[in-house]
Structure formats: structure tokens, C-alpha cells
Amino acid sequence: MKRQFPRDYKFFPKTWLLPYEMNELKNYINNSNKKGSKVNFIVKPECMSQGKGIFITKSVESIDPNEHLVVQKYLRTPFLIDNYKFDLRIYVLVTNV
């Protein structure tokens, strides 16, 4: 959605789906390093919940290139509700197409 509607989704952190977008992630990290800014990334397993398997890294070498992962630019100041981090899960039932 962010690619199609970048202005509407500017609140959403830069995200890569691995292993499919590994080259794009490497390019982003290389460009960030050339500019002198080390960026933190949060790496999440594609099929886990409750914070299992999540880690933070600055280098692509610590990421298994064969695993199915979601990698996002880490937000130092995320949106908070009553000073707590939150996530939204939305379930949709499609009854007819």
C-alpha cells in the first residue's frame, strides 16, 4: 500500500520482505553507510507472534538470507498510546467478490 499511496502511508516505516527484497535492503544499508549514518533495523520472523525471534541489527550480515523475514527501519520515537507501544490487527471477512 505504501508503494501505491506514499503520502497516505508516510507514517509506516521503510519495510522489506526477505528473502525477496534482500538486494533492495542491501542497497539501502550501503547508501545509508555512505552517508555516514548507521541505521538500526528490527527483524521479525514472518510466521511467529508474541515477540518471538525478533532482533535489532545494523548490518545485513546478521540476517539469514534464506529465512522469510520482515525487516523494518527501527523507529526511535514510535507512536504511543498512553506511553505504550501498540500494534493493530485487523481481520476482514470478504463475503462476496
C-alpha angles and dihedrals in degrees: 000000000000091000092054097039106027096163093052094047101042089119090065116092121242105275138192129191111216141246089015097055099035093119092053090050092050091050091050092050092046092050091047091050091049089055089053097247119121107209124204119225129197113218119203130183113244096230108034135089143197093049095297115155096007119140140164123233143167097202134062090219091076091058120087104233092208098053123096102242142156112226121192135179104257114246112219092194108034126180110275135196111211088342093304130114113239142183132207125222116190122191120198127193114206108200100175140014 
